[in-house]
Amino acid sequence: MIKRNISSAILEIIDKMPIIVVTGPRQSGKTTLVKELFPEYKYYNLEFPDIREIAKSDPRKFLENFEQGIIIDEIQYAPELFSYIQALSDEKKIYGKFILTGSQNFSLIESVSQSLAGRAAIFSLLPFSINELISKKSIINSTEYIFNGSYPPIYDRNLNPNIWIQSYIQTYLERDVRQIINIKDLSKFQLFLKLCAGRAGQLLNFNSLGNEVGIDSKTIKKWISILETSYIIFLLNPYFKNYNKRLIKTPKLYFYDTGILCQLLEIKSPEQIDSHYAKGSIFENLIIANFKKDFFNKGENKQLYFWRDSIGNEIDCLIESGNSLNIYEIKSSKTISTSYFKGLEYFKKISEETDISLNLVYSGDKEIIANDINIFPWYSRIV
């Protein structure tokens, strides 16, 4: 069993909030996590129709004796429970006895915001981070990790990534997500997913994407939003501080899981990645997605940015930390070149920030400092 880094953040707040909500994509390990952290709690899975019917028809009965602790899995299937949980938590003022999980983030978070605002601590559990897998020596190199992706079943059951991820795409993305937004033309949605994969690490042009799929940009924005709230993709917004008024203002698109990205790009082995035209973008996706995971695992939803001006100067990732700014250049090469430092040094020169940390992440295995730039191997826990 691979220990999840998010455990510490959850246990730290369990006696300070009435309700703990754990959300994330399907198969990210939510059920395993909460049952392991709270083995003495009653457990109910609302994906079972009979359990769901009991919860809906008699909520008071279903929630009785909650003081002993209760885990309700996939609670979005019984939104009627939220009002009762709110009332009970207000009345009894007992902390940490309701543990709620859900995969459909859009409906779950809406219900939590409406009924449980101020009463619930919300955590996002994503598939394994690099650090979590490194701790068990489950990966050997970056291309293997990129290809396998990071979903727990692949590692827990030693499954073939090609087979499992293709099944995941078909059952979750092409069925569940498509049904939520009522897409009748499966072929267009499949094309949309593949085109998103081809744009990983790139600027997202909604009009261009819509033209290629054959739908309007308004629909594309809706589909993108659903993939975001389903923890399939995320957008990186540009960083503005008026260092240069001619800045790119379009977001960039990334996938939370590089295994899904590889399957959508029709990459069928780790070896294909080294010669793939998008190798640099795929590696960049790996590192930035892992930054997101590490922040989520600390219970933080930290904003990440990129910076690019109109003449091509670019910083792959910027993270604000108090009054300091950490900037990162990400390179898929195993060999360090001084040319990799140019973007970092240029940004520091034109910026108005006084406290800037310059960092380079690459696919090699040496951690060094050169020209006041911190150089990290791809598997380092940086943020």
Secondary structure, 3 states (H helix, E strand, C coil): CCCCCCHHHHHHHCCCCCEEEEECCCCCCHHHHHHHHCCCCEEEECCCHHHHHHHHHCHHHHCCCHHHCEEEECHHHCCCHHHHHHHHHHHHCCCCCEEEEECCHHHHHHHHHHHCCCCEEEEECCCCCHHHHHCCCCCCCHHHHHHHCCCHHHHHCCCCHHHHHHHHHHHHHHHHHHHHCCCCCHHHHHHHHHHHHHCECCECCHHHHHHHHCCCHHHHHHHHHHHHHCCCEEEEEECCCCCCCCECCCCEEEECCHHHHHHHCCCCCHHHHHCCCCHHHHHHHHHHHHHHHHHHHCCCCCCCEEEEECCCCEEEEEEEECCEEEEEEECCCCCCCHHHHHHHHHHHHHCCCCCEEEEEEECCCCCEEECCEEEEECCCCCC
